Amino acid sequence: MVYAVNAEECIACGACVPVCAVEAISEMDDGKAVIDANKCNDCGDCADVCPVECIKQQ
């Protein structure tokens, strides 16, 4: 299973972007994070640093 961002809860802080070792996370125009499911290796580092816990396993 991979991780996904709940865009409604994301506060666009960007904390998750630099911790992704496989560069699966990008920011949309509104600054909210998006995870590319094809790149995600299911490590959970992004979820660990999210201050609002909006990143969950799918």
C-alpha positions as CSV (number, residue, x, y, z in Angstrom):
1,M,0.0,0.0,0.0
2,V,1.2,3.5,-0.7
3,Y,0.6,6.8,1.0
4,A,-1.8,9.6,-0.1
5,V,-2.4,13.2,1.1
6,N,-5.9,14.3,2.1
7,A,-5.9,17.7,0.3
8,E,-8.7,19.1,2.4
9,E,-6.5,18.6,5.6
10,C,-3.1,19.6,4.1
11,I,-1.9,23.0,5.3
12,A,0.8,23.2,2.5
13,C,3.6,23.4,5.0
14,G,6.0,21.4,2.7
15,A,7.5,19.4,5.5
16,C,6.9,16.1,3.7
17,V,8.6,17.1,0.4
18,P,12.3,17.0,1.5
19,V,12.0,13.8,3.5
20,C,10.9,11.7,0.5
21,A,13.9,9.7,-0.6
22,V,12.3,8.7,-3.9
23,E,11.0,12.2,-4.7
24,A,7.4,11.0,-4.9
25,I,6.0,14.1,-3.4
26,S,5.4,17.3,-5.3
27,E,3.5,20.5,-4.6
28,M,0.5,21.6,-6.6
29,D,-0.2,25.2,-7.5
30,D,-2.0,25.8,-4.3
31,G,1.0,24.5,-2.4
32,K,-0.6,21.3,-1.2
33,A,1.3,18.1,-1.4
34,V,0.6,15.3,-3.9
35,I,2.2,11.9,-3.7
36,D,2.9,10.0,-7.0
37,A,1.7,6.4,-6.2
38,N,3.9,5.0,-8.9
39,K,7.0,6.4,-7.1
40,C,6.0,5.9,-3.4
41,N,7.9,3.1,-1.8
42,D,5.7,2.9,1.3
43,C,8.3,4.0,3.8
44,G,6.1,6.3,5.8
45,D,8.7,9.1,6.4
46,C,6.2,11.7,5.0
47,A,3.5,10.7,7.4
48,D,5.9,10.8,10.3
49,V,6.7,14.5,9.7
50,C,3.2,15.7,8.8
51,P,2.1,18.1,11.5
52,V,-1.6,17.7,10.8
53,E,-1.5,13.9,10.1
54,C,-3.1,14.3,6.7
55,I,-0.9,11.6,5.0
56,K,-2.3,8.1,5.4
57,Q,-1.7,4.7,3.8
58,Q,-4.2,3.8,1.1
